[in-house]
Amino acid sequence: MSKKLSKKIKIVPEKAGKAIRKLKKNGFVLKSKTGSHFYFYRKKNEKDYLVCIFVHPKELGKPAIKNIIRNSGKTNEEWISL
């Protein structure tokens, strides 16, 4: 019996600056800033997307990256390919 290998996309921590560049590349614009929280906005197909990125010296963890991906309307594969 052979096992089918699945190509699961692995989400890794990344710096806040890199995540911001990915969002801007996708058409998001800075809507507001409160302290270290940056709010990016994009309207696509009559749907609004609002993403919050908190900028700190350390990397954003996996849960934070997953939240950014979900709020931006992207899939894991799309996020990795940006």
N, C-alpha and C positions, 0 to 999 in steps of 0.2 A: 504494500500500500504506500503510495507516494503522497506526500503532503504538498499542497499548493502553496507556494510562497506568495505572500501578499506584500505589496509595496506600500507600507504605511508611511505617511508623511510625518516626520519627527519635527515637532515645534521646539525650537531652542531659544533660550534667553537672548535678548539683544539690547543694545543701547537705545535710549529714547530718541536720540538724534537720527538713528537709522530708521526707526519706525516712523518718525515725522517725515523723513525724505520719501519713504514709500507711500505715505498718505498723500503728500503733495504731488507726487508723480501720478497718482490716480485721480487727481482733480479736487482733492479736499483743500479747503481754505481755512485759515485760522479765524474762528468766529470770536472767541474771547479767551481771556487768560485771567485766572484767579490764583495768585501765588505761584505754586509750581505746577498747577494743572492747566494744560493747554487743551482747548476744545476746538476740534476741527469739524467742519460742516461740508456736506455735499448733497445736492439734490439730483436724483437720477430716476427717470421713469415715474415721475410724480411721487416718489418716495424720498423721505428725508433720512439722512444718516448723520448721526452725531457721535463723534468718538472723542473720548477723554484720554489724554496721555499725561502721566505725571512724570516730570523731569527731575531726576535725582542723580547723584553721581554714580550709583550702582546701576547694573543692568536691570531691565524689566524682566520679571520672572515669567515662567510658562503660563501661569493663570492670567497674568496681565496681558500677555501677547494673545492668548486665546480670546480674551474679552475684546481686545482691539479688532481682531479678525472678525469676530461675530458681529460687532457693532458697525463695522465698515461694509458688511454685506459681501465679504469675500469668502472664498473657500481656503482651506489650508494650502492646497496646491497653488492657487493664485497668489497667495501671500508669499510663499517661498520663491516663486518665479519672478517676483518684482525686484 
